[in-house]
Each structure stands twice: as structure tokens, then as C-alpha cells.
Amino acid sequence: VDALIEYIDGNRRILEEGIAAIPGASAIPLQSTYLVWADFANTGMEASEIRRRVEEDARIAANHGETFGKGGESFLRFNVATPRSRVVEAVTRLKAAFGDLQ
């Protein structure tokens, strides 16, 4: 269990660093979970544009924040309990999908 927690935490760090590299995006610190909340509010984009870039351009499935309640429109939730190679690939795709903000 300890090794698994360490592995997932490594995935979390990789995803959080990738999200932080997108201007206006930030990750909410985890609290005992493997689901990373990312806030794209400060990118200046509408929720539909954020989702389009993540889902269509980066080809990543994420939970939409608004399904969890009012005020979640700019949030997406990503699962990091997956092989590290998938997290690294997802970060590469996210950076490319938001590359015009750089």
C-alpha cells in the first residue's frame, strides 16, 4: 500500500506541474484521493472551450466540474490512479492543447 501511495503521489506531482504550466490553470491540492481537481477559470475561456480542448484536442476524458455543483464550471477532475506513462502522455497533450496560451 505504501508503494502504491508513493506511485500515485508521483503521478499527482506530474499532473499538477503540467497543469501549472498552462497560464491561468491551477490544481487544487489533493486531500487523500487520487482525483485531481484542476481550475481553468483564469485562462479566460468559457467552460465549453476548456472541455473542447481537453476532450477533443488533448483526447483526455475528465469529469466536468459543473456536474458536482454550482460554481464548478471552470473545473475538471482527472484520475491519476493509472500507469505513469498515461499521466506523462496526458500532460504532453494538455500542454499542446493549450499551447497558444504560452
C-alpha positions in Angstrom: 0.0 0.0 0.0 2.8 2.4 0.8 4.4 1.8 -2.6 1.1 2.4 -4.3 0.5 5.7 -2.4 4.0 6.9 -3.3 3.4 6.0 -7.0 0.1 7.8 -7.2 1.6 10.8 -5.5 4.3 10.9 -8.2 1.6 10.9 -10.8 -0.1 13.7 -8.9 3.0 15.8 -9.0 3.5 15.2 -12.7 -0.1 16.3 -13.5 0.0 19.3 -11.1 3.2 20.5 -12.7 1.7 20.1 -16.2 -1.4 22.0 -15.2 0.7 24.7 -13.6 2.5 25.2 -16.9 -0.8 26.3 -18.6 -1.2 30.0 -18.0 -4.3 30.6 -15.9 -4.7 27.0 -14.8 -4.1 25.5 -11.4 -4.6 22.3 -9.5 -6.3 22.1 -6.1 -4.1 20.3 -3.5 -5.3 16.7 -3.0 -6.8 15.6 0.2 -6.4 11.8 0.5 -7.6 10.9 -3.0 -6.4 10.1 -6.5 -8.6 12.6 -8.2 -7.0 15.9 -9.2 -9.2 19.0 -9.4 -8.0 21.5 -12.0 -9.3 25.0 -12.2 -9.1 26.7 -15.6 -11.0 29.9 -14.6 -8.1 32.2 -15.0 -7.5 31.1 -18.6 -10.3 33.5 -19.6 -12.1 30.7 -21.5 -15.7 29.5 -21.4 -16.3 26.1 -19.9 -17.2 24.7 -23.3 -13.9 25.8 -24.8 -11.9 24.3 -21.9 -13.7 21.0 -22.3 -13.3 21.0 -26.1 -9.5 21.5 -25.8 -9.2 18.8 -23.1 -11.6 16.2 -24.7 -11.1 16.8 -28.4 -7.6 18.3 -28.8 -5.9 16.5 -25.9 -8.2 13.4 -26.1 -8.5 13.2 -22.3 -11.6 12.1 -20.5 -12.2 14.2 -17.4 -15.2 14.8 -15.1 -16.9 18.1 -15.7 -16.9 20.3 -12.6 -20.4 21.6 -13.0 -21.8 18.1 -12.5 -20.6 18.4 -8.9 -22.5 21.6 -8.2 -22.8 25.3 -9.0 -19.6 27.1 -9.4 -17.7 24.2 -10.9 -18.0 25.3 -14.5 -14.3 26.0 -14.9 -13.1 22.9 -13.1 -12.2 19.4 -14.5 -11.4 16.4 -12.4 -8.6 14.0 -13.5 -7.9 10.5 -12.3 -4.1 9.9 -11.5 -4.5 6.3 -10.3 -3.2 5.0 -13.6 0.1 4.0 -15.2 2.6 6.8 -15.1 3.1 6.7 -18.8 -0.5 7.7 -19.3 -0.1 10.7 -17.0 3.0 11.8 -18.8 1.3 11.5 -22.1 -1.8 13.4 -20.8 0.4 16.3 -19.6 2.1 16.4 -23.1 -1.3 16.5 -24.7 -2.7 19.2 -22.3 0.3 21.4 -22.9 -0.2 21.1 -26.7 -4.0 21.7 -26.4 -3.3 25.0 -24.5 -0.1 25.8 -26.3 -1.4 29.1 -27.7 -1.7 30.5 -24.2 2.1 30.2 -23.7 
